[in-house]
């Protein structure tokens, strides 16, 4: 089995070396793919320097500019599938997703799950260093998504996710239309409707300590409106025949 951790970046020079080292020292021998949107702060140069230490385990996919989180992950999935990886894992660069939990996500998919989700909103999960306003917004968004979609996932906006290659090969990835946080909802919804098993693994999500958050109003708006659009889409059109 070959697991690949996919991390999209834009101006992550403060975190990139730290997160690479944290993932590379885990016992499962994860490979990593950094998908960088032409960061002007030199993130790509730091990745290239790190490749000398990790050789064939660390990969870099540079893109022309900022094209959205969703398209970065789609590019990463295609790269991983083309290179024979059996498990593809989404992860942020800023340590909001605890690296040590990669092992549990990977193990869940090796056992019986098709998709495993690092969840804040199940038993033993949670958030750290968040304002009450952010907690209310995030928890409310999760409940809203569950009510609209009826999807039995407690943390549908989560971005710490492991997919098996079988899952990703079952759809036309170019059909995924959202680029912000609605991308995370769309992916889970499409696969849930297709009958794949989703398992949630508890994580404690903490705010980034270094660098700048990419959250903005347009991302939140896309997530809210995107859920309504999902209900009207022909989900069968995603699936490969």
N, C-alpha and C positions, 0 to 999 in steps of 0.2 A: 504494500500500500504506500502511496505517495501523497502526503498532505502538503498543501500550498496555502500559506497565509498571504492574503492580498490586502495591501494597505495603500489607499489613495492619499496623495499628499499635495499640499499647496502651502508653501512657506512654513515648513516644519523643521527648520534647521536646529531649533532648540531640543527637539524630541527625537529626531530620526536615528541618531547613533545609539541613543539609549534604548529605544524600542527594538532596534535590530539586535542588539546584544542580549536584551531580555528574552526575546523569542528564540534566538539561536542557541541559547544555553539550556533550553528545555529538553527533557530526556527523549521525546519522540522524534527528534531530528527534523523538525519542520523546515521546509524551504520557504522562502519569502519572495514576493513580487511587490516592488514599490511602483505604483502607477502615479507618476508625477506630472502635473499640469504646468510644466515650464515655470517652476517657482523662481521668482527673481532673487530670492534670498540665498540661492546656492544649495538647496536641498539635494539636487541631483549630484553635485560634485561630492557631497559627503557620502552618498550611497555608493558612488563609483570608487571612492577611497576604501570603503568598507568591503567591497567585493574582493579586494586583494586578500582579505582575511578569511572570507567565507566561500570564495571560489564559486563552485557550481550550485551552491545552495541559495545564493542571493542574486536576484534578477531585478532589472530596472526596465520599465517601459515608460519612455518619455513621450509626452503629448505636446501639441503645439500651444495650448493655452487652456484656460478654465472652461470646461465643457460640462461640469456637473458631476455630482457624486455617482449618480446612477450609471452614466456612460463610462465612468472610470471603472466601476465594478464589472460592467458588461465586458469591457476590454480585457480586464483581468481574468474573467471566467473563460473567455475565448482563448486567451494565452494558455491558461492552465489546462484546458481540455486538449488543445493542440499539442501540448507537451506531456500528455499522459498522466496527469495528476488525478488521483481517485477521490480526494476530498479537498474542497476549496473553501477557505474560511475568510469571511469579511472581518476587518478589524480596523479601529482608528489608531492613529499614530500617537495620540496625546496621553495615553495611559488611562483614559476614562474606562477602557475595557481592560480588566486585569489580565496580564499575559499568562499567568499561571493557570487561568481557567481554560486556556486553549486545550490543555490535556483532557479536561472533562468534556468539552464540546466534541472533540475528536473521538473520544471513547464512546460517547452516546451514539454517534453515527456509525462507528464500527460494530456496535452491538445490534441495535434494531431500529434506530431512527433513520429516516431519509434526510431530515433536516433537524439540526439542534440550534436552539436560540438561547443566547445569554440573556436571561430575564431579570429585570428589576422588580417585577410585580408578582412573584410567587414566593412561597415560604423560604426564608433565609436569603432572599434577595433584598435589594434596597438601593438607596442613593446616599451620597456623602457630600457635604459642603454645598448643598443647594439651598437657594432661598425658598421660602414657602410658596412664593408666586410661581416659581419654576416647577415645583413639585405638583401644585394644583394643575398647571397647564399640561404637564406631561401625563399625569395620571388621568386627567380628564380626557386627553386625546386618546389614550388607550381604551378607556371605557366607551368613548364615542365610536371608535373604529369597531369594537366588538359588537356594539348595538346595531350599527349600520350593516356590517358584513356578516354577522353571526359566526365569525371565525373564532374557534375556541383557543385563541392564543392570548395570554394575559399581557404580553408586551409586544404588540404588533408593530411598533415603530422601532424596535431594537435593531441595531446595526452590527451586532456581534453574533455572527451566524455561520454555521458550518453546513455546506451542501455536499451531498455525494455527487459524483460525476453522472450517475444514472438520472438523477433529478434534473440537472442542468441540461443534459442531452435530450430530455423529453420535450423541450419547448424550443420555439424559435426565439432566441434571446433578443433579436432585433425588434420583436413585438412589444417589449417592455418600454413603456412610453414616458414614465416619470423620471425626473433627474434628482430631486431632493429627497426629503424624508418619505414622501409618498412612494418612492421607489421601494423602500423596505416593506411597506404595506402591500404593494402590488405583487412583489415576489412571493410573499407568504400566502397571499390570497389565491394567486394562480395555482400554486402547488397544492394548497389545501383542497381547492376545488377539484384538482386532478386526482385526489385520493392518497397523496403521500403522507407519511407519518411525521408529525412535527413534535419534538420533545423540547421542553424548556428546562434549562439548567440555571440555578440561581447565581446571580452575580451582584456585587455591590459596585455600582457605577459612581465614579467620583469626577468632579469637575477638573478640567485641565489645569495644571500648575504652570506650564510654560506655553508660550505662543498665544495666538489669538483665535477665538471661536469663530466658526464659519456660519453660525446660525443667524438667520435674518428673517424679516417679515414675509418675504416672498416664499421662502421655504415652508414656513408654517401655513401660509395660505394655500400652497399647492397640496399640502397634506390634507387639510380640511376639505377642500373641494374635490381632491382626487379620489377620496373614499366614495363620494357620491357618484363620480364618473365610473368607478369600478363596477358598481351595481348594474350599470346599463351596458357594459361591454360584453361582447361575445367571447366568453372565456375559451370556448372550444377553438377559436381562431389562433390561440397561442400554441396549441399542441401540434407536434409533428405527427403526420399520418404514417 
